[in-house]
Amino acid sequence: MISEEQLEAAARSYYDYCDGSWETLNPMAQSLYRTRMRLALNTFVATLWRDIASAPKDGTAVLLFNHIDGRGDYTWLDRWDPEYGRWITAPKARATHWMPIPPAPDPR
């Protein structure tokens, strides 16, 4: 789930936060930091998608994971329409999971 590049950045960032120097850290210790980061980040990513029953129904925009019979699975931005009691973009899709919209990337 997490790329090697993301893993390396996370491990370095965490160790830097601890006021250490990644470059002078023993390679075995670097490996242990990477292992810890991989476990934590994979668990985090695996829990990003939440059961649809917990989705906000106050008009907040979210990402939906939908299934449409005969067409397949889709992910898209949507929000609950309280007036009609359905998702706005795909009223015939069967949403199974949702997640909050992630923050925008840094344009730098």
Secondary structure, 3 states (H helix, E strand, C coil): CCCHHHHHHHHHHHHHHCCCCHHHCCHHHHHHHHHHHHHHHHHHHHCCCEEHHHCCCCCCCEEEEEEECCCEEEEEEECEECCCCEECCCCCCEEEEEEECCCCCCCC
